[in-house]
């Protein structure tokens, strides 16, 4: 005869709690991955807009350099 110190329902209760814990962790993980993947498109859009702005800024700087050179030439001609 073997003696069992655990009540018959104790093992089932532990299984139920473990199942609940695993389900909660899985749910939280799924929500985290969903939030990350849903915002990927927004990040890509912002990154493409930033790239576009960088190109525009480079063009503006190039144009400013040309304008400054022209102003310098005009000032040189006016001094003569």
Secondary structure in CASP SS format (residue, H / E / C, confidence):
PFRMAT SS
TARGET T0000
AUTHOR 0000-0000-0000
METHOD secondary structure of the structure
MODEL  1
X C 1.00
X C 1.00
X C 1.00
X C 1.00
X C 1.00
X C 1.00
X C 1.00
X C 1.00
X C 1.00
X H 1.00
X H 1.00
X H 1.00
X H 1.00
X H 1.00
X H 1.00
X H 1.00
X H 1.00
X H 1.00
X H 1.00
X H 1.00
X H 1.00
X H 1.00
X H 1.00
X H 1.00
X H 1.00
X H 1.00
X H 1.00
X H 1.00
X H 1.00
X H 1.00
X H 1.00
X H 1.00
X H 1.00
X H 1.00
X H 1.00
X H 1.00
X H 1.00
X H 1.00
X C 1.00
X H 1.00
X H 1.00
X H 1.00
X H 1.00
X H 1.00
X H 1.00
X H 1.00
X H 1.00
X H 1.00
X H 1.00
X H 1.00
X H 1.00
X H 1.00
X H 1.00
X H 1.00
X H 1.00
X H 1.00
X H 1.00
X H 1.00
X H 1.00
X H 1.00
X H 1.00
X H 1.00
X H 1.00
X H 1.00
X H 1.00
X H 1.00
X H 1.00
X H 1.00
X H 1.00
X H 1.00
X H 1.00
X H 1.00
X H 1.00
X H 1.00
X H 1.00
X H 1.00
X H 1.00
X H 1.00
X H 1.00
X C 1.00
END
